[in-house]
């Protein structure tokens, strides 16, 4: 009798094992407990009852988060899934710490990836490996006081030539345009925009050297510098009050500030909105690309729950879940902003229809940074150095950007030699 029961017992235990609940450890950089509560409620109502998959979330600040992940991987104390800075998954993948999702999940990965903004994957890819899927994105358009621009007789500028032509009249009225990001650590955003729109790129094709010394990149950098030195736009970050008072009626927008503008300017309702950033006409086409990034989710190789981790990523990046997550986050947390990584999910964002379409379209025409072995921190530091030399110190812009290119090349040479042993294993 007992012998007859053994096969049935084996089947029973197998079913129990498959259906056993799994609690994933997920580290979320730059999130808040309140935002994660919204995500948890969605999971509790859908994913967890169906699959048994739940999550223990840990919030990490952006400060030094990359090092925390690297140390966690080295110590064997890494989570199952992590939300990280844009370029970190590819670095972790080369180090052997992050899963190549394309290789591991094959056609299923292609299906998941196919619904996202395709330009996000530039940052997660090294050679043929792809180490992440975007959770949300950063789309940075332009913000405009329509009432003032109309009163002054201007149209919305579609090109930088048109915007520069507006500046004398604006400045004669004690008004101005602002890049918003100043000359500090966020200056990589307008820097990237001008370099890319002028046909330049960050690196040579083989990713072993900087391309900032090429004519297109030099031209883009010079245009950015001249906005400060020749056209006298503000060098500092611009507060919302300057927009409210009309001193800066047109400016680039940091996407995370959009909710604050909505909350803080009730008296200007209907008088402002967002537009695509100005662009450059190249080869007969208007290029309005801006810096763009998808905040990525990666799976650690040491995870004992890789299958469940992938199920969670598939679930949270479905179009209808992304749409609902964005909608609930922005409704429950006034002033917050969640930009989905899937174009379809923009249809129900709780903001004016025109604005949500602009955020979507700006994301679609923008570009994400390419991963290479020079660290993001080092690259951004050289951008700040070059801008300070050319703008603050009054140096020659071509000399400044070529000096920065040499600095990046020195770092790249060191990194390629240092990482050769990792790359050979890919």
N, C-alpha and C positions, 0 to 999 in steps of 0.2 A: 504493500500500500504506500509506504513512504517513498519507495523508488519511483512509483507512478506520480507522486506529488512533486518530485524534484524538478522536472522540466517546466511544470506550471509555475513553481516558485521562481525559477530563473526568468521566465517571461515577465512575471509580476514585478520582480526587482528591476528588470530592465526598463519597464514602463515607468516605475517610480523614479528611476535615475534620470530618465529623459525629461520627466515633468517636474523634477525637483526645482524649487525656486532658486534663482541666482541673483545675488545683489552685487552689481558692478561697482567698483571704485572708480569714480570719475572726478578728475581735477579740472575745474573750470576757471581759466584765467580771465580776469576782467569782468566777471559776472558779480552779482550781488545775491544775498540770500532771498531777497524779495523776488527777483527775476527767476531764480531757480525754484521758488515755491510755485510759480505759475507753471513751469515745466513739469514739476512733480505732480501737480494736480492733473495735468493732461495724461501723464503716464499712468496714474492711479485709475483713471477712467477708461483707459484703452489698452496700452501695451501690457501692463502688469497682469490684469485679469486674464488676458489671452495667452501670455507666454510664461508668466512667472518671473519675468525679468524686472528687477527694480534697481535703484541706484542709490549709492551713498555719495553725495556731492561734497567736494571740498573746494572752497573759493580761494583763489590765489590772486594777489595783486600783480599788476604788470611788472612792477619793479623787481628785477632780478629773477623773474619767473623762468627764463631760459636755463639759468644755472641750476635752479631747483629741479627741473626735469632731468638735466644731465646727471646731476648727483644722484637722483632717485634711480635712474637707470643703472648707474655704476654700482650702487649699493644693493640692487635687487629689491628695492622697496617702491617700485613704480606702481602706478595705478593700472587699471585695465584700459581706460580711455582718457584722453586729455584734450582740452581746448587750449590752444597755444597761440603764440605769435605767428604771423603769416609764414615766415621762412623756416621755422624750427622743425617741422616734420621731416623735410628733406634732409636736414642735418642729422636728425636722430636716425633716419633711415640709413644714411651712409655709415653712421657709427654702429649699425647693427642693432639698434634699440627699437625702431619702429617697423611695423609690418608694411610690406609692399602690398597695398590693397589690390592693386591691379593684378598682380601675380597670384595672390592668395585666393581672390574671389572671382577672377576671370570675367565671364560674360555677365555675371550678376553685378560686378563692379561697373561694367560699361553701361548697364541699364540704369543704375543709380546715378552715375556721373552725367548721363545724357540729359537730365532735366535741369541741371544747374547752369549758372552762367559759365560758359566754357573757358573764359579768360582767367578764372580763378585758379585753374589747375597748373598754370605756368609756374606758380610759386611752390607747388608741392612735388614737382617732377624733377628727377635727375636721371638723365639718359632715358631709359624706357620704364623706369620704376615710378610709381605714384604712391605717395605715402599718406595722403589725407583726402578728406571730403569737406567742403565748406559747410559751416553751421549757420553763419550769417555773413553779411558783407558790409564793406564801407564804400559808400558812394557819395562823392563830394561835388555837388553842383554849385551854382552861383545863386545868391539871394539878392532880390531887387525890391526897392521901394517903387512900386508902379506909379503911385501918385506923383512922386517927385520927378521921376524920369519923364513922365508924360508932360508935366507942367513945364519942364525945360525944353520940350520939343524933341526929345531923343527917342529912337527906337531901341529895342533890346539889342545890344551888340552881339553879333554872331562870330566876329573875328577880333583878334587883338588889335588889328589896325583900326577897326571901328571903335573899340574901347579907348585906345590912346587918343583918338580924335575927339572924344568926349571930355578929356581931362582938363584942357584949358578953361572951358566954360564952367565945369564943376568947381574947379579951384578958384575961379573968379567969384564964385558964390560962397566961398569958404567951405566947400564940400570936397570929397575925394573918393577914390576907389581904394579898396584894401585887399591884399592877398590873404589877410586874416591870420596866417600862420607865422608871421614874423620871420626872424632870422635864426631862431633857435632850433630845438630838436625836431620840430614838426616841419621844418623847411624842406625836407626831402619831398614833400607832396608837390608844391609848386615847381620845385626843381625838376622833378620827374616829368611833370606835365609839359613844361617848355622843351625839355630835351626830346621827348617822344613826339610832340606835335611838329617839331622841326625836322623830324626824320632821324633823330639820333637814337642811340641805345646805350645801355650801361656797360655791356661787355662785348668783346669780340665773340665770334661764332663758337669758338671752342671753349669759351668761358674762362680762359686762363689769363686774360688781360683786360684792363679797362678800355672802354671805347669813348671815354669822355674827351680824349684828345682829337677825335675826328671832327671835321668841319661842322657837321650837323649838330653835334652836341655842344660845340663851342658857340655856335650861333644861338641855340636855345638858351644856354646859360647867360650869354651876353644880353639877350632880350630881357630876361628876368632881372638881371643886375640894373639895366637901364630904367626899368620901371621905378626903382628906388633912386638912382642917381640923377637921371635925366628928367623923369616925369614926376618925381617927388611924392610918391605914394608913401604912406606911413610904414616905418620899419618895425613898429611894435605890434603885438597882438591887439586886436580891436574888440572892445567890449560891446555888449548888446545896446548899451545906452547911446553909443554913437549912431547906431542904426535907428534907434527910436527917435532921436532928435533930428535925424536927417543929415547929419554931418557926413556919414558914410552911407549913401543911399544904394550903393551897389558894391558887392564884395563876394569873395569866395566863401563858401560855407563849410565848416567842419561838421560832418553829418551828425555827430553826437549832440550838437547844439540846437538842432532843429526843434526838438521838443521844448527847449527853454524859450525859444522865440515864440512858439505857439502859446505857451503859458504866460509869458511876460508882456505880450503886446496886444491885449484885448482891444485897446483903443484904435489899433491899426488893422483890425480885421477887414479883409478884402482889399487892403492897400499894398500888400506885399505877397511875394511868392518866390518859387525857385525856378531857375532856368538852367539849361546846359551851359557849361563854361564856354567862353570864347575859344575859337580855334584858329588854325592856320590852314590855308588852302594849299595843298600839295598835289601835283599831278591831276589838277582839276577837281579834287575832292576836298571837302571840308573835314578836317580832323579835329574833333573836340574831345580827344582823350584826356583823362585826368588820372591821377594815381588812384588805384583801386585795389582792394584786397579782400579776400574771403577768410574770415577767422576760422581756422581749420580744426577738425577732429581727427585724431590719430589713435591707433591701437598699438600698445606696447607688445613687443615680441614675447615678453615674459608673462603676459596674461595667461591664466589658466582657463579663461573664458572668452577666447577669441571669437568663437561662433556667436555667443550671446552679445559680445561687444559689437560685432558687425550687425546683428539684428537690431540693436539699439540705434546705431548710426543710420541704418536703413529707415527705421521708423521715424526718427526725429528730422530726417531730411526729405520726407515725403511732401509733395506740394500742399496737401490739405493740412498736414500737421504744422508745416512752416507758416502757412497762412493763419491758422488758429493761434499758434504761439505768438506771432507778431501782434495780432489783433488783441489778444488778452493782455499781453505785456503792456502795450501802449494804453489800453483802456484802464487797467487796474493800477498802473503806476504813471500817473500824469507827469508829463515832461520827459518820459523815457522814450527811447527809439530802438526799434528792432527792424533791421532791413533784411528780409529773407534772401537766401542764396539761390532762390528759384524764381525766375521771372513771373511765372504763373501766379505765385503767391502774393504779388503786389496788388491784385485786383480788389482785395478786401482790406487793405491797410486803412485804419481810421483817421485818415488825413484827407484834405481836399484832393479830388480826383486828378487834377492837373499836376499837383505836387508829387503824388505817388507815381505817376507816369514819368515825370522828370527824373526822379530817383532811379526808377527802373531803366530808363533809356540812358542816363549817365553811366550807370553800371555797365550796360551793354556795349557802349562805345569806348570805355576806358581800358586801361591796361594794368595788369598786376606785375609786381617785380619778379624778375627772373632769379631763381636760386643759383648761386655759385658758392664757392668755398670761403670767400671773404665774408666775415660776419656782418650782419645787418648794422650792428652798432658801429663798426669801423667805417662802413660805407657812409652812414649818416654823419659821422663825425667829420669826414673829409668834405662833405657837402657844406656843413656849417663853417669849416675852416675857409673854404673857397669863397663863400658869400661874405664872411667877415672881412677877408682880405680885399675883395673887390668893392664892397659897399661901404663898410665902416672905415677901412684904411685907405680907400681911394685907389687901390691897385688896379692893374690891367686885368680885365676879366679873362682874357685868353690865357695869360700867364697863370692866373689863379686856378683855373679849372685844369690846366695841364699839369700843374704841380700836384693837385689833388689826384689826378689820374696816376701819376707816378707813385704816390703814397699807396693807393689801392693796389697797384701792381706789385709793390713790395710785399704787401700782406698776402696777396694771392700766391705769389711764388713760394712763400713760407708754407701756406696752407696746403697747396698741392703736394709739396714734398712731405708734409706731416701726415696728410690723409691718404697717401698712396696705398698704404697697407689696407685701409678700409675699402677704398674704391676697387681694388683688385678682387675683392670678395663679392662684389655685386653681380 
